[in-house]
Amino acid sequence: MKPTINNLISIIGVPLDLGADRRGVDMGPSAIRYARVREKLEELGYEVDDKGDIVPHRPDSCQLDGTKLKYLDEIERVNTELCRQVAAEMGKGRFPLVLGGDHSIAIGTLSGVLQHKKKPGVLWFDAHGDINTAETSPSGNIHGMPVAVSFGRGHDRLTGVGGREAKLDPQRFVMIGVRDLDRGEKMLLKELGVTVYTMHEIDMLGMAKVMEAAIRIVSTDTDGVHVSFDMDVMDPLHAPGVGTPVFGGLTYRESHLAMELIAAADIVTSAEFVEVNTVLDHRNQTAKVAVALMGSLLGERVL
């Protein structure tokens, strides 16, 4: 067992697909549960409390509400409730493990973490930057915006989730596996000074050295580390069931090594795994991989 809180894990499912505006990812939490996530964690010695799902309501239309942002009302509502639940579980001394759903749910997860951690570090595994705003987003899909929101950039109703003062420090935030960025994202990442290890750095340095540097950044002068793992950070060969696949991603072993090194550092205090799209998957392969990675993150070893 490795979470630095204790051996108590609370699973929170968020079957939200409105941030991606593509069906299938709403079945992600069910697919992960079907892949025996609870059994995996209990085998590792954890006491698991599955809190069930925060159930979204799907509007008849995308409801732009006078903005470019799709489904803003419902995404705000779901993330506000997720923030409350994550904060409540952490308040009980439990480790929140959030199952997505699309990556817009990170708005609620991170806001909930910030109710208890004043200086958290974040390891963000993703093929994409997810740091668009309404002004830079080509699509208006909010799953491409949670990083910007966590830094206080974006629509007031999103940055207001959990309180406008509870925001992340870009200097304690590290992106890993990135290989697809919009122009506006590149500009904002440089402006804020976020550390980004693209696939180029991973190819050149190797995953072990990248993780050593990333862990040092997020664990220096912080009071916990949150891991946000978008399954599309992996190459589609290993994780085919994602809505926005990008070739040239992390291998199965690189992903496990990253999780194992985080576990060995004994720094993780919360986590989320997102973007498992069952419609695009093959025999629940991506959900099974997600569960295996959760095992590695939470202390599973071969020997």
C-alpha positions as CSV (number, residue, x, y, z in Angstrom):
1,M,0.0,0.0,0.0
2,K,1.3,3.5,-0.9
3,P,-1.1,6.4,-0.5
4,T,0.4,8.8,2.0
5,I,-2.9,9.3,3.8
6,N,-3.8,5.7,4.9
7,N,-5.3,2.5,3.4
8,L,-8.8,4.0,3.0
9,I,-9.8,4.6,-0.6
10,S,-13.1,6.2,-1.8
11,I,-14.1,5.6,-5.4
12,I,-16.2,8.3,-7.1
13,G,-17.6,7.7,-10.5
14,V,-18.3,10.6,-12.9
15,P,-19.9,9.3,-16.1
16,L,-19.8,12.6,-17.8
17,D,-19.4,12.9,-21.6
18,L,-20.6,16.5,-22.1
19,G,-17.1,17.9,-21.9
20,A,-16.0,15.8,-24.9
21,D,-19.4,16.0,-26.6
22,R,-19.0,12.4,-27.7
23,R,-20.8,9.4,-26.4
24,G,-19.1,6.4,-25.0
25,V,-16.9,8.0,-22.3
26,D,-20.0,8.2,-20.1
27,M,-19.7,4.4,-19.7
28,G,-16.1,4.7,-18.5
29,P,-16.7,4.3,-14.7
30,S,-18.9,1.2,-15.3
31,A,-16.2,-0.3,-17.6
32,I,-13.5,0.3,-15.0
33,R,-15.6,-1.3,-12.3
34,Y,-16.3,-4.2,-14.6
35,A,-12.6,-4.6,-15.0
36,R,-12.5,-5.3,-11.2
37,V,-11.0,-2.1,-9.8
38,R,-12.4,-2.7,-6.4
39,E,-11.1,-6.3,-6.3
40,K,-7.7,-5.1,-7.4
41,L,-7.4,-2.5,-4.6
42,E,-8.7,-4.9,-2.0
43,E,-6.1,-7.5,-3.0
44,L,-3.5,-4.8,-2.3
45,G,-4.8,-4.4,1.2
46,Y,-7.0,-1.3,0.8
47,E,-10.4,-0.7,2.4
48,V,-12.5,0.5,-0.5
49,D,-15.7,2.5,-0.3
50,D,-17.4,2.9,-3.7
51,K,-19.5,6.0,-3.4
52,G,-21.3,5.3,-6.7
53,D,-21.7,7.8,-9.5
54,I,-22.5,11.5,-9.8
55,V,-25.2,11.2,-12.4
56,P,-25.1,13.9,-15.2
57,H,-28.3,15.0,-17.0
58,R,-27.9,15.2,-20.7
59,P,-29.7,18.2,-22.3
60,D,-31.4,17.9,-25.6
61,S,-28.9,20.4,-27.2
62,C,-25.4,21.5,-26.5
63,Q,-26.8,24.7,-24.7
64,L,-24.2,27.2,-25.5
65,D,-25.8,29.7,-23.1
66,G,-24.5,32.7,-24.9
67,T,-20.9,31.4,-24.8
68,K,-18.7,29.2,-27.0
69,L,-18.7,26.6,-24.2
70,K,-20.8,23.5,-24.7
71,Y,-23.0,22.2,-21.9
72,L,-21.7,24.8,-19.5
73,D,-24.7,24.5,-17.0
74,E,-24.4,20.8,-16.5
75,I,-20.7,20.6,-16.5
76,E,-20.6,23.3,-13.8
77,R,-23.2,21.4,-11.8
78,V,-21.4,18.1,-12.0
79,N,-18.1,19.5,-11.1
80,T,-19.5,21.5,-8.2
81,E,-20.9,18.2,-6.8
82,L,-17.6,16.4,-7.5
83,C,-15.7,19.1,-5.7
84,R,-18.0,18.7,-2.7
85,Q,-17.6,14.9,-2.6
86,V,-13.8,14.9,-3.1
87,A,-13.4,17.4,-0.3
88,A,-15.8,15.4,2.0
89,E,-13.8,12.2,1.5
90,M,-10.5,13.9,2.1
91,G,-12.0,15.5,5.1
92,K,-12.5,12.0,6.5
93,G,-8.9,11.2,5.9
94,R,-9.6,9.1,2.8
95,F,-7.9,8.8,-0.6
96,P,-10.2,9.9,-3.4
97,L,-10.0,7.8,-6.6
98,V,-12.1,9.4,-9.3
99,L,-13.2,7.5,-12.4
100,G,-14.1,9.3,-15.6
101,G,-15.9,10.3,-17.7
102,D,-14.1,13.0,-19.8
103,H,-11.3,15.1,-18.5
104,S,-13.5,18.1,-17.7
105,I,-14.2,16.4,-14.4
106,A,-10.7,17.4,-13.3
107,I,-12.2,20.8,-12.6
108,G,-14.2,19.3,-9.8
109,T,-11.5,16.9,-8.6
110,L,-8.8,19.5,-8.3
111,S,-11.1,22.0,-6.7
112,G,-12.0,19.4,-4.1
113,V,-8.3,18.6,-3.5
114,L,-7.6,22.3,-3.0
115,Q,-10.1,22.5,-0.1
116,H,-7.6,20.4,1.9
117,K,-4.2,20.8,0.2
118,K,-3.0,24.4,0.0
119,K,0.1,23.6,-2.1
120,P,-0.5,20.4,-4.0
121,G,1.7,19.2,-6.8
122,V,0.0,17.8,-9.9
123,L,1.3,15.1,-12.4
124,W,-0.8,15.4,-15.5
125,F,-0.6,12.5,-18.0
126,D,-2.2,13.5,-21.3
127,A,-1.6,13.5,-25.0
128,H,-3.1,17.0,-25.0
129,G,-2.6,20.2,-23.1
130,D,-6.1,20.7,-21.9
131,I,-5.2,24.4,-21.3
132,N,-7.6,26.0,-23.8
133,T,-10.0,28.8,-22.9
134,A,-13.1,29.9,-24.8
135,E,-11.0,32.3,-26.8
136,T,-8.4,29.6,-27.9
137,S,-10.5,26.5,-28.1
138,P,-11.2,25.3,-31.7
139,S,-14.3,23.3,-30.5
140,G,-15.7,24.7,-27.3
141,N,-15.4,21.3,-25.7
142,I,-14.7,21.9,-22.0
143,H,-12.6,18.7,-21.6
144,G,-9.9,20.7,-23.3
145,M,-9.9,23.4,-20.6
146,P,-9.5,21.9,-17.0
147,V,-5.8,22.9,-16.7
148,A,-6.6,26.5,-17.6
149,V,-9.4,26.6,-15.2
150,S,-7.3,25.1,-12.4
151,F,-4.9,28.1,-12.9
152,G,-7.8,30.6,-12.7
153,R,-8.1,31.1,-16.5
154,G,-11.4,30.7,-18.2
155,H,-15.1,31.3,-17.8
156,D,-16.1,32.6,-14.3
157,R,-18.6,29.8,-13.7
158,L,-15.8,27.2,-14.1
159,T,-13.1,29.1,-12.3
160,G,-15.6,29.7,-9.5
161,V,-16.1,26.0,-8.8
162,G,-14.7,25.4,-5.3
163,G,-13.9,29.1,-4.8
164,R,-11.9,31.6,-6.9
165,E,-9.0,31.7,-4.5
166,A,-8.4,27.9,-4.6
167,K,-6.1,27.6,-7.6
168,L,-3.0,25.7,-8.5
169,D,0.5,27.0,-8.8
170,P,1.8,26.4,-12.4
171,Q,5.3,25.9,-10.9
172,R,4.1,22.8,-9.1
173,F,2.3,21.3,-12.2
174,V,4.0,18.9,-14.6
175,M,2.6,17.6,-17.9
176,I,3.9,14.2,-19.2
177,G,3.4,12.6,-22.6
178,V,2.0,15.6,-24.5
179,R,2.1,15.5,-28.3
180,D,-0.9,17.5,-29.5
181,L,-1.2,21.2,-28.6
182,D,-3.2,24.0,-30.0
183,R,-1.5,27.3,-30.8
184,G,-3.2,29.1,-27.9
185,E,-2.2,26.3,-25.5
186,K,1.5,26.6,-26.5
187,M,1.4,30.3,-25.8
188,L,-0.3,30.0,-22.4
189,L,2.0,27.2,-21.2
190,K,5.0,29.3,-22.0
191,E,3.5,32.3,-20.3
192,L,2.8,30.4,-17.1
193,G,6.0,28.5,-17.1
194,V,4.5,25.1,-16.8
195,T,6.9,22.2,-17.1
196,V,6.0,20.0,-20.0
197,Y,7.6,16.7,-20.9
198,T,6.5,15.9,-24.4
199,M,7.0,12.6,-26.1
200,H,10.2,14.1,-27.5
201,E,11.8,14.4,-24.1
202,I,10.6,10.9,-23.1
203,D,12.2,9.5,-26.3
204,M,15.4,11.4,-25.7
205,L,15.8,11.0,-21.9
206,G,13.8,7.9,-21.1
207,M,10.8,7.6,-18.8
208,A,12.9,7.0,-15.7
209,K,14.8,10.3,-16.0
210,V,11.6,12.2,-16.9
211,M,9.8,10.9,-13.9
212,E,12.7,11.5,-11.6
213,A,12.7,15.2,-12.6
214,A,8.9,15.5,-12.6
215,I,8.5,13.9,-9.1
216,R,11.2,16.3,-7.8
217,I,9.2,19.3,-9.1
218,V,5.8,18.3,-7.7
219,S,7.1,17.0,-4.4
220,T,9.3,20.0,-3.5
221,D,7.5,22.4,-1.0
222,T,4.1,20.8,-1.6
223,D,1.6,19.1,0.8
224,G,0.6,16.2,-1.5
225,V,0.5,15.2,-5.1
226,H,-2.5,14.6,-7.3
227,V,-2.2,12.2,-10.4
228,S,-4.5,12.9,-13.3
229,F,-4.2,10.2,-15.9
230,D,-5.9,10.6,-19.3
231,M,-5.8,7.2,-21.0
232,D,-5.1,8.9,-24.4
233,V,-1.6,9.6,-23.1
234,M,-0.9,6.0,-24.1
235,D,-0.4,4.9,-27.7
236,P,-3.7,3.7,-29.2
237,L,-2.1,0.3,-29.6
238,H,-2.3,-0.1,-25.9
239,A,-5.3,2.0,-25.1
240,P,-7.6,2.1,-28.1
241,G,-10.8,3.1,-26.3
242,V,-10.3,6.8,-26.1
243,G,-12.2,9.6,-27.8
244,T,-9.2,11.6,-29.1
245,P,-6.4,9.1,-29.8
246,V,-2.9,10.4,-30.9
247,F,-0.3,8.0,-32.3
248,G,3.1,7.9,-30.8
249,G,2.2,7.8,-27.1
250,L,3.4,6.0,-24.0
251,T,3.9,2.3,-24.2
252,Y,2.3,-0.1,-21.7
253,R,5.6,-0.5,-19.8
254,E,6.5,3.3,-19.8
255,S,3.1,3.9,-18.3
256,H,3.5,1.3,-15.6
257,L,7.1,2.5,-14.8
258,A,5.7,6.0,-14.3
259,M,3.1,4.8,-11.9
260,E,5.6,2.6,-10.1
261,L,8.1,5.4,-9.6
262,I,5.3,7.7,-8.2
263,A,4.4,4.9,-5.8
264,A,8.0,4.5,-4.7
265,A,8.2,8.2,-4.0
266,D,5.3,7.9,-1.5
267,I,3.8,11.2,-2.5
268,V,0.4,10.6,-4.0
269,T,-2.7,11.7,-2.1
270,S,-5.4,11.6,-4.7
271,A,-5.9,10.4,-8.3
272,E,-8.2,10.3,-11.3
273,F,-8.3,8.1,-14.4
274,V,-10.4,9.4,-17.3
275,E,-11.4,9.2,-20.9
276,V,-12.1,5.4,-21.2
277,N,-14.5,5.3,-24.1
278,T,-16.2,1.9,-24.3
279,V,-17.8,2.5,-27.7
280,L,-14.3,2.7,-29.2
281,D,-12.6,0.0,-27.1
282,H,-11.8,-3.6,-27.8
283,R,-13.1,-6.1,-25.2
284,N,-12.7,-3.6,-22.4
285,Q,-9.0,-3.4,-23.1
286,T,-8.5,0.2,-22.1
287,A,-10.5,-0.1,-18.8
288,K,-8.4,-3.2,-17.9
289,V,-5.2,-1.2,-18.6
290,A,-6.5,1.6,-16.4
291,V,-7.1,-0.8,-13.5
292,A,-3.6,-2.3,-13.9
293,L,-2.1,1.2,-13.8
294,M,-4.1,2.0,-10.7
295,G,-2.6,-1.0,-9.1
296,S,0.9,0.1,-9.9
297,L,0.2,3.7,-8.7
298,L,-1.1,2.3,-5.4
299,G,1.8,0.0,-4.7
300,E,1.4,-3.3,-6.7
301,R,4.7,-5.0,-7.6
302,V,5.7,-8.1,-9.4
303,L,7.8,-9.3,-6.4
